Amino acid sequence: MDRAAEPSAGVRRRAVYPAGAFRTFTMTFDETWGDDVRVIGRPGGSARFTSIAELEVYYG
């Protein structure tokens, strides 16, 4: 089934992103389902890009 991307409901995160190397940033959101995850945000740093070294998803 082809579906358009939809924003997740109930996103909760820390007020300030802990910038720097080897930092953990946790977001939680209401239970949902889907086939993929799209992470969108404003890039930062001197090179103006975003990278994700590890993405973990938990259920339950």
Protein Blocks (a to p, Z undefined) as FASTA:
>chain_A
ZZdddddehiacdfbdcedehiacdddddddddfbdcdddddedjkopacdfbdcddeZZ
